[in-house]
Amino acid sequence: MKAKWIACGVLAATLGWAAQTAQAEPGVTRNTIRIGQSAGVTGPVAGSVKEQIAGAQVYLRAVNASGGVAGRRIELVTYDDGFDAKRTPDNVRKLLDEDKVFALFMVRGTPQNESILPLVAEHKVPLVAPLTGAITLHRPVNRYVFNVRAKYQDEVARAINHLATTGMSRIGIFHTTDGFGLDVLEGYTAALQARGVQPAATVSFARPMGDISQGVAAMNKANPQAVLVIGSGSEAARIIRELRRAGSQAQFVTLSNNAADSFIRELGDDARGLIITQVVPGTNSSQMTLASEYRSQARQQGVEPSNAGMEGFMSAKVLVEGLRRAGPEPTRERLVSALEGLRDYDLGGILISYSPSRHTGSSFVEMSIVSSTGKLIR
């Protein structure tokens, strides 16, 4: 799929969309299926977003090179929202009203996805693989929202269980006050209560992030053995750096939204020993064919494999399988029915299952740690 960056922040395939004939369904022509995305191509999560898009495009390019889906090439249009939830609805309106996309794909962020749910309902447009693990996208089940990744609360429970097995009981949390942070806080509280343990310290910050020195002082005064750092990209990196500079010896843990090579590079030496929960297999996994498929296709296309890229690749596989099962004349409703019909669909070691009462594709969560050389070890 040939693509280029355009100055206004759009990532679009350079196909002659305007020259296509009238569509039977928004986003579908004789030769193409147009998919839309809003994500923070700039801003605090830009590095991981670019890796995720690159991973998705690795798979989409391979599909297009093999004839597409029912003879149609898949075209991805991405608008930059700067990871600002106030900008996301306008981007999605443009995708739906002007670009006439068939489905939405890999919209990044919890408040960003929450902000577009009214548009999803109004247009009855499928939203596939939102890049968030927020519970609000899972329960109650939304007919048009299909999550691929596990929930954040599943990640938090796994992290706290892991810390407990190493003898840690004084666990604090430093979180953002938006839907993402409050969702994780709920999971953190429940996981501690299940073990009969009280929070060691609870510190929050509002977006956009300002001075966090008081929060850093409060956390260090509590002297926790471990701290869950719940922010995105540069926010989480700053929290970890400032806590370390203030003398913290705690074990730091963050979630899969920061499982990006760019995040580890940003932290530099401060990334050493950081635990990151993962919702996709490692790129070097020898046990899952999903990983070897991604590595092979990425390297053939000159793309460096990454953990965030793996999530994009995995998400694209689910999207494409849904499109294939929607048949030669796809409609949005047929895509919904096709995805709801996936049962134990094997991506190559990760099983994806949906039903009318369950739109959580995967519950896969595992732990990783950053080595002294800056590499993720599982």
C-alpha positions in Angstrom: 0.0 0.0 0.0 1.8 3.1 -1.2 1.5 5.9 1.3 2.9 9.3 2.2 2.7 11.9 4.9 0.8 15.0 3.9 1.5 18.4 5.5 -2.0 18.6 7.2 -1.2 15.4 9.1 -2.9 12.8 7.0 -1.5 9.5 6.2 -3.3 8.4 3.1 -2.7 6.0 0.3 -2.1 7.7 -3.0 -4.9 6.1 -4.9 -7.3 8.1 -7.1 -10.3 7.9 -4.7 -12.1 10.7 -6.4 -12.0 8.9 -9.7 -13.8 5.9 -8.4 -17.4 5.2 -9.2 -20.3 5.6 -6.8 -20.2 3.3 -3.8 -22.9 0.9 -2.6 -21.6 1.4 0.9 -19.5 4.2 2.4 -15.8 3.6 1.8 -16.3 0.7 -0.6 -15.6 0.9 -4.4 -14.9 -1.7 -7.0 -11.2 -1.4 -6.2 -10.8 -0.1 -2.6 -12.0 -0.2 0.9 -11.2 2.9 2.8 -10.5 2.7 6.6 -10.1 5.7 8.9 -8.1 6.5 12.0 -7.5 9.4 14.4 -4.4 9.1 16.6 -1.6 11.2 18.1 0.9 11.2 15.3 2.3 14.2 17.2 2.3 14.8 20.9 3.2 12.6 23.9 2.5 9.3 22.3 3.8 10.0 18.8 6.6 7.5 18.9 4.4 4.5 19.8 1.6 5.6 17.5 4.0 5.7 14.5 5.2 2.2 15.5 1.7 0.9 15.7 0.7 2.4 12.3 3.9 1.0 10.8 3.0 -2.5 12.1 -0.5 -2.3 10.7 0.7 -1.1 7.3 3.2 -4.0 7.1 0.2 -6.4 7.1 -2.0 -4.2 4.9 0.7 -3.8 2.3 1.2 -7.6 2.2 -2.5 -8.1 1.8 -2.8 -5.5 -1.0 0.2 -7.0 -2.8 -1.6 -10.3 -2.9 -4.7 -8.8 -4.4 -6.4 -7.2 -1.4 -9.7 -8.4 -0.1 -12.1 -9.7 -2.8 -10.0 -7.7 -5.3 -10.1 -4.5 -3.2 -7.1 -2.7 -1.9 -7.3 -1.5 1.7 -6.6 2.2 2.1 -5.8 3.7 5.5 -6.4 7.4 6.2 -5.0 8.7 9.4 -5.6 12.2 10.9 -3.4 13.5 13.7 -5.2 14.6 16.9 -2.1 15.3 18.9 -3.4 12.9 21.6 -5.9 15.6 22.4 -9.4 14.1 22.9 -11.0 17.5 22.0 -9.7 17.1 18.5 -10.7 13.5 17.9 -14.4 13.9 17.2 -13.7 16.5 14.5 -11.2 14.2 12.9 -13.7 11.3 13.0 -16.5 13.5 11.6 -14.3 14.4 8.7 -13.4 10.8 8.1 -17.1 9.8 8.1 -18.6 12.8 6.3 -15.8 13.8 3.8 -13.6 10.7 3.4 -16.6 8.4 3.7 -14.6 5.6 5.4 -16.1 2.2 5.8 -14.8 1.6 9.3 -12.7 3.2 12.0 -9.5 1.5 13.1 -6.9 1.9 15.8 -8.1 5.1 17.3 -5.6 5.8 20.1 -6.4 6.7 23.7 -9.2 6.2 26.3 -10.8 9.7 26.3 -10.3 9.9 22.6 -12.3 6.7 22.0 -14.9 7.6 24.6 -15.4 11.0 22.8 -16.3 9.4 19.5 -18.8 6.7 20.8 -21.8 9.0 20.0 -20.5 9.2 16.4 -20.0 5.5 16.2 -23.6 5.0 17.3 -25.0 7.7 15.0 -23.3 6.3 11.9 -23.4 2.7 12.9 -19.8 2.4 11.9 -17.6 -0.4 13.2 -14.7 0.7 15.4 -12.1 -2.1 15.2 -9.1 -2.4 17.5 -9.3 0.8 19.6 -5.8 1.4 21.0 -6.9 1.4 24.6 -7.8 -1.2 27.3 -10.4 0.9 29.0 -13.3 -1.0 30.5 -15.8 1.5 29.0 -15.0 0.1 25.5 -15.7 -3.5 26.8 -18.7 -3.1 29.1 -21.5 -2.7 28.4 -20.9 -4.4 25.0 -21.2 -1.9 22.1 -22.4 -3.6 18.9 -20.0 -1.5 16.8 -16.8 -1.6 19.0 -14.4 -4.6 18.6 -11.5 -4.7 21.0 -8.5 -6.8 20.1 -6.3 -6.2 23.1 -6.9 -7.2 26.7 -8.3 -4.7 29.3 -6.1 -2.4 31.4 -7.6 -3.9 34.5 -6.4 -7.3 33.4 -2.9 -5.9 33.0 -3.0 -4.2 36.5 -4.2 -7.4 38.1 -1.4 -9.4 36.5 1.2 -6.8 37.5 0.1 -6.7 41.1 0.0 -10.5 41.3 3.6 -10.6 39.9 4.8 -8.0 42.4 3.1 -9.9 45.3 5.0 -13.1 44.3 8.2 -11.3 44.7 7.3 -10.2 48.2 6.1 -6.7 47.5 3.0 -5.5 49.4 3.6 -1.7 49.6 2.5 -0.7 46.1 1.6 2.9 45.1 0.1 4.4 42.0 0.8 7.7 40.2 -2.0 8.2 37.6 -3.6 10.6 35.3 -7.1 11.9 36.3 -8.8 11.2 33.0 -10.8 8.0 32.0 -7.7 6.1 31.5 -6.2 6.8 34.9 -9.4 6.3 36.8 -10.1 3.0 35.0 -6.6 1.7 36.0 -7.1 3.1 39.6 -10.3 1.0 39.9 -8.4 -2.1 38.7 -5.5 -1.3 41.1 -7.8 -0.9 44.1 -9.7 -4.1 43.3 -6.5 -6.1 42.9 -5.1 -4.9 46.2 -8.4 -5.5 48.0 -8.4 -9.1 46.6 -5.1 -9.6 48.5 -6.2 -7.7 51.6 -3.6 -5.0 51.0 -4.0 -1.2 51.3 -2.6 1.2 48.7 0.8 2.5 49.8 0.2 5.9 48.1 -2.2 7.3 45.5 -1.0 10.3 43.6 -2.6 11.9 40.5 -2.0 14.5 37.9 -4.2 16.3 35.4 -3.6 16.7 31.7 -1.9 18.6 30.3 0.8 17.7 32.8 2.1 20.6 34.8 4.3 20.7 38.0 4.4 17.3 39.6 6.9 18.0 42.3 4.4 17.8 45.2 3.2 14.4 43.9 6.7 13.2 43.6 7.4 14.3 47.2 4.2 12.6 48.5 5.1 9.3 46.7 8.6 9.2 48.0 7.5 10.1 51.5 5.3 6.9 51.4 8.4 4.9 50.4 6.5 2.2 48.4 8.3 -0.9 47.2 6.7 -0.5 43.8 4.9 2.2 41.9 2.4 1.8 39.0 3.1 4.7 36.6 -0.1 5.4 34.7 0.4 8.0 32.0 1.2 8.0 28.3 4.5 8.3 26.7 6.4 11.4 27.8 4.1 11.8 30.8 5.1 8.4 32.2 8.8 9.0 31.3 8.8 12.2 33.2 7.2 10.7 36.4 9.8 7.9 36.4 12.7 10.3 35.9 11.5 12.8 38.6 10.9 10.0 41.1 14.4 8.6 40.5 16.0 12.0 40.7 14.3 12.5 44.1 15.8 9.3 45.4 13.1 6.7 44.9 14.4 3.1 44.9 11.0 1.6 44.0 10.3 -0.9 41.3 8.5 1.0 38.5 5.7 -0.7 36.5 3.8 0.7 33.5 1.3 -0.7 31.1 1.2 -1.8 27.5 0.3 1.7 26.3 4.0 2.4 26.9 5.3 -0.8 25.4 7.2 1.0 22.6 10.8 1.1 21.6 10.5 4.9 21.4 9.4 5.1 25.1 12.4 3.1 26.3 14.7 5.3 24.2 13.2 8.4 25.7 13.8 7.1 29.3 17.4 6.1 28.5 19.2 4.7 31.5 16.2 5.3 33.7 14.4 2.5 31.8 16.6 -0.2 33.3 14.6 -2.6 35.4 11.3 -1.1 34.4 8.5 -3.6 34.2 6.0 -3.2 31.3 2.9 -5.3 31.0 2.3 -6.6 27.4 -0.8 -7.5 25.5 0.9 -8.9 22.4 3.7 -11.5 22.1 7.3 -10.4 21.9 8.7 -9.7 18.4 11.4 -12.4 19.0 9.1 -15.1 20.3 10.0 -18.5 19.0 6.8 -20.0 20.2 4.3 -18.0 18.2 4.1 -17.9 14.4 2.5 -14.5 14.7 5.8 -13.1 15.8 7.8 -14.8 13.0 5.3 -13.7 10.4 5.5 -10.1 11.6 9.3 -10.2 11.7 9.6 -11.7 8.2 7.1 -9.3 6.6 8.5 -6.2 8.4 12.1 -7.0 7.3 11.0 -7.7 3.7 9.5 -4.2 3.7 12.5 -2.5 5.4 10.5 -1.9 8.6 12.1 -2.4 12.0 10.0 -4.8 14.1 8.8 -3.4 17.5 6.4 -4.3 20.3 4.1 -1.5 19.4 4.3 -2.5 15.8 3.3 -6.0 16.8 0.0 -4.6 18.2 -0.7 -2.8 14.9 0.1 -5.9 12.9 -2.1 -8.1 15.1 -4.9 -5.5 14.9 -4.7 -5.4 11.1 -5.0 -9.2 10.9 -8.3 -9.1 12.8 -9.6 -6.2 10.6 -8.7 -8.0 7.4 -10.2 -11.3 8.5 -13.4 -9.5 9.3 -13.4 -7.9 5.9 -12.8 -11.3 4.2 -15.7 -12.9 6.1 -18.0 -9.9 5.3 -18.0 -11.3 1.7 -17.6 -9.8 -1.8 -20.2 -7.1 -1.2 -19.3 -5.8 2.3 -21.5 -3.6 4.4 -20.9 -2.3 7.8 -23.5 -4.6 9.3 -22.0 -7.6 7.5 -18.6 -6.7 9.0 -20.1 -6.6 12.5 -21.7 -10.0 11.9 -18.5 -11.4 10.5 -16.4 -10.2 13.5 -19.0 -11.5 15.9 -18.7 -14.9 14.2 -15.0 -15.2 15.0 -14.4 -18.1 17.4 -10.9 -19.0 18.5 -9.5 -17.4 15.4 -5.8 -18.2 15.5 -3.6 -15.2 14.7 -0.6 -17.4 15.1 -0.5 -18.2 18.8 -3.1 -15.7 20.0 -6.7 -16.7 19.8 -9.4 -14.1 19.0 -13.0 -14.8 19.9 -16.1 -12.5 19.7 -19.8 -13.0 20.1 -22.8 -10.7 20.3 -22.3 -10.6 24.1 -18.5 -10.4 24.1 -16.4 -7.9 22.1 -13.1 -8.5 23.9 -11.0 -10.4 21.4 -8.0 -11.4 23.5 -7.2 -11.7 27.2 -3.4 -12.2 26.6 -1.2 -10.4 29.2 2.4 -11.1 30.1 5.2 -9.3 31.9 8.4 -7.9 30.5 11.3 -6.0 32.0 13.8 -3.7 30.5 17.4 -5.1 30.7 20.6 -3.2 31.5 21.1 -2.8 27.7 17.7 -1.3 27.1 16.1 -4.5 25.7 12.8 -5.9 26.7 13.0 -9.4 28.2 10.0 -11.6 28.7 
